[in-house]
Amino acid sequence: MEDEKSFSDICGGRLALRRRYYSPYCREFGLSSARLSLCSLTAVTCAVWLAAYGLFTLCENSMILSAAIFITILGLLGYLHFVKIDQETLLIIDSLGIQMTSSYASGKESTTFIEMDKVKDIIINEAIYMQKVIYYLCILLKDPGKPHEISQVVPVFQVSTVLSLSPIKSCLFSFCLPLSCFCLPFYCQSTGNI
């Protein structure tokens, strides 16, 4: 079974939430952001090259144009390979663990696996970003030496850290409640949210 919902981030970009149920013990949640806009890419490239051409006319040094082209290409490659995340998935296998995968615009994928016995809780955290309160989903990990303390807070979706206030409740709660009930069955039994 699969369903998909659309939300928007702070900048008005489209985010698509996808849920897949492979079996009662295996679920996948995915969050996709909008692809890189050719219009914005062209605008940034033109602005950098026009500024370099303006400096070239003042200084009459051809190294400025070469440096601008080199910096633009390196900046674009760095942005696509390390910053721009196209899709993030969260694969949850009951009693085994949680696998988080981030797919970047360059095609690079980053995968992290968290064993289920290390998960203490799943929460919706809040932060202040540019005079706005934003919410994001986090996994709290247990400290191995002190099981009642938290050793680490792991944000689940990097793309979702810029969600705006209006759709956040429906988006994160559509993740958090099924995720809590699936990963932490004792949570649902104690709160009655099954």
NORGI-V701031 format. One record per backbone hydrogen bond with DSSP energy under -1.0 kcal/mol. NH is the residue of the N-H (numbers start at 1). CO is the residue of the C=O. If there is no record, write none. Layout:
((NH/CO) (NH/CO))
This chain:
((3/19) (5/17) (7/15) (9/13) (10/162) (12/9) (15/7) (16/32) (17/5) (18/30) (19/3) (20/28) (21/1) (22/26) (23/26) (26/23) (27/92) (28/20) (29/90) (30/18) (31/88) (32/16) (33/86) (41/37) (42/38) (43/39) (44/40) (45/41) (46/42) (47/43) (48/44) (49/45) (50/46) (51/47) (52/48) (53/49) (54/50) (55/51) (56/52) (57/53) (58/54) (59/55) (60/56) (64/61) (66/62) (67/63) (68/64) (69/65) (70/66) (71/67) (72/68) (73/69) (74/70) (75/71) (76/72) (77/73) (78/74) (79/75) (80/76) (81/77) (82/78) (83/79) (84/79) (86/103) (87/103) (88/31) (89/101) (90/29) (91/99) (92/27) (93/97) (94/25) (96/93) (97/93) (98/114) (99/91) (100/112) (101/89) (102/110) (103/87) (104/108) (105/84) (106/80) (107/104) (110/102) (112/100) (114/98) (116/96) (118/115) (119/116) (120/140) (121/140) (123/138) (125/136) (127/134) (129/132) (134/127) (136/125) (138/123) (139/154) (140/121) (141/152) (142/118) (143/149) (149/146) (151/141) (154/139) (156/137) (161/158) (162/159) (163/160) (171/167) (172/168) (173/169) (174/170) (176/172) (177/173) (179/175) (180/176) (181/177) (182/178) (183/179) (184/180) (187/184) (189/185) (190/186) (191/187) (192/188) (194/192))
